[in-house]
């Protein structure tokens, strides 16, 4: 896959409970106010979106339809996160990348770029077991929608915006698992560049998104 100059990255929007501007942001891309030929959704775009949940499909029907229509105009790649996964059935015109296929490797001229949500490496074994369990399609199909409804509601009270102590050390350890000139991840909400590792800012926390300039990612703020 090829990463285009001017590609837009948005990570950890945690829509709708933590930042309601996501839909406005997508409209600006659709109208050409924010110009790009490629949109990379870096996971946790929604507070909760699971392909098997009819309740969540109904709740975010407008947003799902909008993204599918936008994908007919520009290329969209959806890197699944730990709050939004099993999305292939919801987004037929979008390249959805589950955690087992992350990181994806993209090229730009002389650069090799490794891209992932961020919750694959340097995570405790208990987290890995839990995330594998919650992505099980059979289990999700038999779970009642009331559970998804309660989980989505509970996200309102979750504190997601905080600086991580010793994040520089964590970032360097994560980077050892990637073989690339540039590493781009979300998940941690830090908005920091550490050597060749880019931790994207959380759109929910700062209304910031990233733009690939051909060498790195510039952070830009959405003012609405």
N, C-alpha and C positions, 0 to 999 in steps of 0.2 A: 504494500500500500504506500501511497505517496502523500506526504504531508505538504499541503500547499501554503505558500506564503500568504499571510493574512488569515489563516485558519483561526477560528474563535474557539476558545475553551471555556466551558462553564462547569464548575464543580460544586457539589454539596449545596445546592439551592434549598434543599429541605422544604420544598413547597408543599402545602400552603401555610403551614403553621409558623415558620420562622422567617419567611420572606415572600410576600405576595406579589413581588415585582417580576417573577419569572415570566409570566404570560406577557407582560408589557415588553420585556426584553426580547422575547421571541417575535413579537409583532414588529419591533424595530428592525430585526433581521429580515423579516418577510417583506417589509416595505422598502428595504434597501437603505434605511437610515444608518444602520450598522451594516457595512458592506463586507461580505465574505462569500466565498464559494464552498466553504467547508466548516461544519459545526461539529465539534467534539463534545459530547455530553459525558462528563467524567464520573458519573455515578452519584447516587443519593440526590438526584435531581428532585425527586419527590420524597416526602417524609415516609411514604410507604406506597409502593406499587409492585404488585405481584401478578404475574400473568394468569394465574389460576383463580384469582379472586374476582367474582362477578361484582361484588360491592365496590371494589376499588376501580374496576373498569367503568362502572356507572358514575362514580364520584368524579373521575377525571376524564370523562368522555370528551368534553370540549378540548382539553389539552392534548389528549391522544390524537384526536382528529386533526388538530392544528399541526402537530408535529409531522404526522403522516403527509399532510398536504405540503408542508414546508419541504419535506424530503423529495418532493417532485421538482423542486426548484433548485435546491442545493444539496450537496452530499452531507449526510448526517451519519456519524458514527456514535453509537451509544455504548460506552464502557459501563457495564453493569456494576452497581455498588452493593452494599450490604443492606440497603433499604429499598432497592429497586432491582428486581432480577426475574429471570424466566420471561423475558419480554419479547421473545421472537414472534409470538403469535399476535401481539398487540401492534407491532411496528413492522409490517411486511416490506416497507420500502427503506428501512433503516438497517444499517449493519449493527446488530447487537452482539456484544462481546461478553460472554459469561466469564466468571472468575477463572475457570479451568483453561480458558484460552488467553488469559492475560499473563504477562504483558503482550500487547501487540507491537510489532516492529514496523516502523514507518521510515521512509527515506525522504530526505530533502537535499538534493545535490550531493555534497560530500558527507552529509550528516546521517547517522543512524540514530533514530529516536525510539526509545522504549516508553510505552504508555500503558498505565494501569490505574485502576481506582486507588489502590494503595493498601488494601487489607490482605494481601497474600503473603508477604514476607515479614519476618521478624514479629510474628503474632504468636501468642501462647497456644499450645496444643488444644486447650479447652475451647478457645475461640474457633479454631479450625474445625473441630468436631461440631460445634454449634452451627456454624455457617453452612456446613455440608448438610446437616439435618434440616435446617429451615429452607433449603433450596430443593428438597426432595419433592418432586412433582406429585407423586402418589399421596404423600402425607398432606400436601397443600390442597389437593382436590377434595379430601374428605374433611378438612377443617371447616367448621361453620363460619360464615361471613361475619358473625358477631365478634369473632376474635380479631379479624382485620379492622373492624370498626373501632374496637376498644384500643387496639395498638396505635392506630392513626391518631386517635384522640389523645392518647397518653403522651404522644410526642410533643404536645404543646408545652408541657412542663419540663422537658428535657433541656438541660444546659449544654449547648453545643459549641459555644464560642469561648475558647480559653487557649492560652499559650501553654505549650507542653515543655516541661523542664527537660533540659538535656536533649532537645530535639535535634540538635546538630549531630550528636553522636548516633542517634537513631537513624537519621537520614543517611549518614555515611555507611552504617551497617546495611540498610536497605539497598543502597547503591551497589554493594558488592554482589547482589543477586542479579544485576542487570549487566548486559554487555552492550553498551551503547555510548555514543558521544553525548547524548542528552537523555535525561530521564524525567518524565513528567507524570506526577501523581496528584490525586486529590486526597480525600478521606481524613486527613489530619487537620485541615482548616487553618494552616499556618501562614500561607502567603510568604514563603521564604525561598531564596535561592542559595543553595549550599553546594559550592563547586559546580558540578554538572547535574545536580539533583534539584528539580523544581517542585516544591510543594505549593500547589495552587491555592489561592485564597478561597475561602468558603463564600459563595455568593450570598448565602443566608446571613452571614455575619457582617459582611462589608460591602455588599452590592458590587463586588469586583469580579471581573472576568479576565481572561487572558487572550492575547493576540500573538500569534507566532510571527516573528519579524524576519525569519530566514536563518537566524542564529540562536535565538532564545525566545522566551515568552515574556512579553510586557504585560504588566497588570494595569487594567483600566477600570475606572469606577463609573457605574451607571448612575446618572443624576436624573431623577424623575420627580 
